[in-house]
Amino acid sequence: MQLMMRTWTAVLGALLLAPLASAGVLPDDRADVLYHRYDGGGVVIDGPSLLVRKKFADKVSVAANYYVDLVSSASIDVVSTASPYKEERTQYSVTADYLRGKSTYSAGYISSSESDYDAKTWYAGVSQDMFGDLTTISFSFKRGNNDIFRNIGGGKDPTFQRASDTRSYAVGITQVLTRSLIGIANFEVISDEGYLNSPYRSVRYFDPSDPKGYTYQGEVYPNTRTSNAASLKLNYFLPWRASLNGWYRFYTDSWGVNAHTGEVSYTQPAWDRWTFTGSLRYYKQDAADFYADLFPRRNYANFLARDKELSTFTALTFGIGASYDFRIARLPWVEKAQANLRYNFMTISYDDFRDVRASVAVPGTEPLYKLDASIYQVFLSIWF
Amino acid sequence: MTVHALVRRLCGTFAVGVALSGALSACAPIEPWVKPYERENLADPVMAFDRFPVSTAYLDHVFEAREGARGATGNAGGGCGCN
């Protein structure tokens, strides 16, 4: 339920436009079928994703995606102040890329819906190859309109409806640096306006009259948020036919959240048909200015948050993957097929978010919360 | 090739690339320092920035749901509305 409400556009945008690393070439025709499963912190989310991409006259490439999240949640937030729930989110999207000379023009539309959240997003972008095709520069704009509702007692609360608006401005440059090294630099500004918190989540504060020593009130967020993110990615070809990939991102926003993300991955083909990948991802952030695990009193400040995603924490993610290439004799129109397995293990250590399920004499001395999650993906890709 | 030698080679090639970028931007006309026929390594599938678009998008989705940061994920060839 609104678990992933901030992420629709990021997901589909990346999915549909990712192949445009070079503006002068349209991506290959392909189809992907994926099953995903996230299991961690009392939350299980699984479902399918289907992508089909097709070129027409080598000028236009059209892609469509269908994605489903089936959520079963008994997370720390839910068991603290609410009841476990089940939810389904469905997302559709379509995009088109038009190639003209060394320029590629893109536009797309994404629709996501669940029982208490509807999001509609459109975007447009342009990429241009230059300097002997060593450099690709891209610009894009994205706008999303979101409607937020609240479920109570198995139905929608007729008295509650809010809205928010998201705008994104992005610029990027892809640069061939040497025969074996290529880099991408990205900068993106995202601004939100409207109802940005969850209608379900609460903050806790000291209350001596309560047997536990604390009680809850609804969280209150600012109505605006502006973030800046800058990243650099390098991909290096190793002499024994393998690749080493490094990525760093700095993030800062108007809520006081500053974050550093770093990732390295290694890809190694083997035995003709197999390719193996290993990765390590590090993430660290500071808490939002208005975040606290336990506030001194009710209505302590204008803005109040106890969302663990706005707390101070460090996350590590280990990933492995294997791909197997094959052909399907019965389907001669399929040029290549590939089966994939990927597994990621994510562990998050929170510095100022406590596990309130523990009984302690003094509120605020509960053990710090820790989250471990396993992320599974099985998918089949064909090129035609 | 030892790890030390590999690191030195990486740093060297990156420095050369950056230096060439700066030098060439100050001159005209700009001559591509990596010719089209010299891009065999870069064209290898293992060098694709995003070999698995569906999978990468899903993982971005997971990370963004669990983390406060967002944007500029770098999986999309330069700010193409996809971060």
Interface residues (C-beta under 8 A of the other chain):
Chain A: L3 M4 R6 T7 A10 V11 L12 G13 A14 L15 L16 L17 A18 P19 L20 A21 S22 D32 L34 H36 Y38 S49 L51 N65 S106 G108 Y123 A124 G125 S127 F131 G132 D133 L134 T136 I137 S138 F139 S140 F141 K142 S168 A170 V171 G172 I173 T174 Q175 V176 L177 T178 R179 S180 L181 I182 G183 I184 A185 N186 F187 E188 V189 I190 S227 A229 A230 S231 L232 K233 L234 N235 Y236 F237 L238 P239 R241 A242 S243 L244 W247 R249 Y251 D253 V257 A259 T261 T267 Q268 P269 T275 R281 Y283 Q285 A288 E309 L310 A315 T317 S323 N340 R342 N344 M346 I348 L371 A373 I375 Q377 F379 S381
Chain B: M1 L6 L10 T13 F14 V16 G17 V18 L20 S21 L24 I30 E31 P32 W33 V34 P36 E38 R39 E40 N41 L42 D44 P45 V46 M47 A48 F49 D50 R51 F52 P53 V54 S55 T56 A57 Y58 L59 D60 H61 V62 F63 E64 A65 R66 E67 G68 A69 R70 G71 A72 T73 G74 N75 A76 G77 G78 G79 C80 G81 C82 N83
